[in-house]
Amino acid sequence: MHTTLKTRTAGSGPNLVLLHGWGVNSGVWQPIATQLEQHFSVTYVDLPGFGENNQIMPKPYDLKNLAECVANVLPQNSVLAGWSLGGLVAQHVALLEPTNVKQLVLIATSPKFLKGNDWAGIDPNILQAFSQQLVKNLSKTIERFLAIQAMGSDSAKMDIRKIKSSIEASPQADIAALTAGLDILEHVDLRDQIAALKMPIHWMLGRLDSLVPAKLQGFVQQSLPNNHSVTVFPHASHAPFISHTEDFIVDLMENTLR
C-alpha cells in the first residue's frame, strides 16, 4: 500500500485533476488557477518526490507506482489533465482506473518521449546528459530544462520566469525522483496501450515544442481511435498554459466534458 499523497482542492464544478511535469511541482499551474477554479473543482497533485510530497518515494519509483499513488487520491468521475511527465502518469492512471477517469487531457506530452527510428521525440543523449548533470548541480540542471521547455516561444524568458516564480514556494524535488523521472521518460512506451482507452482524450500540443514535437498530431489522427482529438497551438512551445494562457483556457473549456 502506498503512502497517501497530499493534494489541494479549490474551486467548484466538475472534478479536474492536474499533474505537473518533471523538475517542477503543482505550483506550475498558478498562472491559470484562478480561471480554472471558476469552472472546475480543481485538485492539484504533487507527484511523489516533488513539492509537498517530496518525502514520498514509492519503491520502485516507476510509472506503475506513480500512477497507483495518483489513482489513490483521484476524485470520482474526474477529468484528468497531465503535462509532460505528468501526462505519461495520467495515461497510466487511465489504464488502471478507466471507470474513474471521465476524460484525459494530455498537455505537451506523449505516449513515448524518446526519439526512435519512426518516432519524433527527445534525443537520448539529452536525457542522459541531464541525468549526469543532476548529480553535479541540481538547480542549474532544472534551470536548463526549463530553458529547453520554453525554447521557441516568443515569450521564452518571461515563460521561464513565470514557471520559476510559481514553483519556488514548494520544497525542492528529491534527486532520486528526478533521476527516476528521467528514466521513465527514456524507457516508457504506451503507444499500443492508449489505443485501447475508451474515454474521450484531448491532446494539446505546441507547434514549437522541441521535447514533444507537434508531429505527434499525425499519430493521434492516423493511429488512434476517434475518441482522440488534438489542438496544436501555432506559437507555443512546451508550456502552452504559460505562454498562451487565454488560448489554452478557451481550448480546454471547448474540449472538456462538463
N, C-alpha and C positions, 0 to 999 in steps of 0.2 A: 504493500500500500504506500502510495506517495504522500509526502507532506503536502498539506493543502496550501496552495498559492494564495498570497494576499492579492486582493483586487479592490478596485474602487468603482462605484457606480454612481452616475449622475444623470439628470435629465428625465424626461418622461416620453413614453411612446413604445413602439416595438423594441425588442431587445437587439442591440447592436454590440458585438464584442470586437475589440480592436487588439491585434497582435503586432508588436513593433518588430523592427529588423535587427540585424547584427550590430553590436557595438553601441547601441543606444538603449532606451527604455521607454516606458509608456508616456513619459513626458513629451515625446516627439509629436504627439497628437495635439498638444496645447494650442497651436495656431488655428485649429479648426474645431476645438472642443465646444466653444460656446454655440456655434452654428449647429453642430451635430446634436447637442443636448436639447435644442428646441424641438427636434423631431423624433429623437430616439431616447430610450433608456440605455445609456452607453456604459458598458463595462470595460474598464481599462485594465489590461493584464500585463504585468512584468513577467517575461519568460523566466524560467528557472536560471539562476546565476546572474540575473540582471536586475537593476533597480532595487525595489523593496524586497525582491525575492533573491537577492544575490547570495544568501546563505543556503538556499535550497538547491542541492546538486544531486539529481537522480543518478543512480548508477545502474548500467552505464548511461552516460549522457549521450543519448541518441535520439533520433527523430520520434521513434515509437514512444519512448518515455516522456519526451516533451509533450507530445500530443495527448498522452494519458493524463498528465498533470493539468493541461488546459481543459480537457474533457470533464475532469472532476469539478471544475468551477463554472462550467458553461450553463447559463440560464436556459430554461426550456424554450424551444422554438426560437432560436437565435439566428440573426444574420451574422455570420462570422466573417470578419474582414481581416486580412493579413497582408502586411507589407514586407517584401523582400524575403528574408529568412522566415519571418512570421507568416508569410503566405504559404511557404512549404509546410510549416506546422499546421496551418489552417486546413490545407489539403488532407493531411494525415488525420486530423481530428474528424473531418467529414467522412473519411473512410471508416473510422472507428465508431462514430456516432451519427450515422446517416439520418436517423429519425429526429435528432435533436437540432440538426443544422438545417434551418429553413432555406438558407441561401448562402452561397460563398461569394465573397467579393475579394478578388485577388489583385493586389496593387503592386505593379512593378516587380512581379515575382514569376516563377517558372516552375514546371514540374521537374526540370533538370537544369541546374545552373551552369554546369561545366560544359565548355565548348567540346564538340565532338566532330567526327568526320562529316556527319549530316546534320549538325546542330549548332546554331549560333549561341554562344554563351561566353562565360568568363574564361580567359586563358588560364590553364592550370598553373602556369608559372607565377601569375599574380597572387593566387590564393596561397601558394607555397611561400612566396616572399612575405606575405602578411603574417603567416604562422611564425616564420623566423624572426620577423621584426617585433612581434608581440612580446617575446621574451626579453628583448633588449630595451624597448621603450613603449610601454602600453599606450600612454596618452598620445604620443606622436603617431603611432600606428592607426589609432582610431581617427585622428585628425586627417591622416592621409586617405583613409577610407571614405570619410565624409566628403573630401575634395573630389574623389572619383565619382561619388554619387551625384554631386552637383554639376559635374563637368558637362558642358554643352548647353546648360541652361543660361539664358541671358542674364539671369539674376544670381549666378552661381555663388558669388561672395556673400550676398545677402542671405541666400538659402542656407549656407554653411553656418552663418552667424545665428540664424533663427533656430536651426537644429541644436547647436551647441547651447544656446541660452535656454532652450526648452528642456534639455536633459540634465543640466548641471546640478539641479536641486536634489536629484536622486543619488543614492550611493553608486560608486563605480562598479562596473561588472566584474565578476570573478574571472581571472585569467584562464582558468581551466574551462569555463563555459565559453569564453571567446575562442579558445583553441578548438574545442569540440564543435562549436558552431561552424567554424571554417571547414572542419572535416565533413560535417553534414552537407554543406554547400558543395563540397567537392565530389561526394560519392553518391548522393541520393538521386534516384531517377524514378519518378512516379508517373511517367507518361502513359503507361498501359493501365495503371490502376484508376487514374482520374477519368478515363473514358467510361468507366462503369458507374460513376456517380450520377444520380438521377435528379438531384435538386438543381434549381437554376444557379448558374455560375457566371459571374460577370467579371471580366478581366479589364484592368485599367493600366495602360502602358504609356510610356513616354517615347516619342519618336527619337529623341536624342540620348536615350539611355544606353550607356556603354556596358552596364552589368547585365541587364536583361534586354537584349536587342528587340526592337519592335517587330522584327521578323517573326517573332512568336505568334503574331496575329495570323499568319498563314497557317501555322499548325492548328491553332484554335478553330479557324474557319474550315479547314480541309479535313482534319483528322479527328475532331471531337464532335460528339452529337450536338443536335440543335438546341440543347438546354444551355449551351455556352454562348455568351455574347461578348463583344470586345469593343472598347473605346481606346483609340490612340490619341493622346494629346500631342499636337504637332510641335509645340515649342517646349515641351517638358523633358526633363532628364529622368533620374531615378526616383525623385520625390515630388510627384505632381501635386500632392496635397500641400506641399510647402511653397512651391514656385507658382502654382496656378490654382490658388485656393478656391476662388469663385467658380471656375470651370469645373473643378473637382467636385465641389458640393452639388452643383447643378446636375452633373452626370450621375453622381451617387443617388440623388433623390429620384431622378428619372428611371433609374435601373434597379432600384431596391424594392423588394416586396414590402408592402405596408401591412 
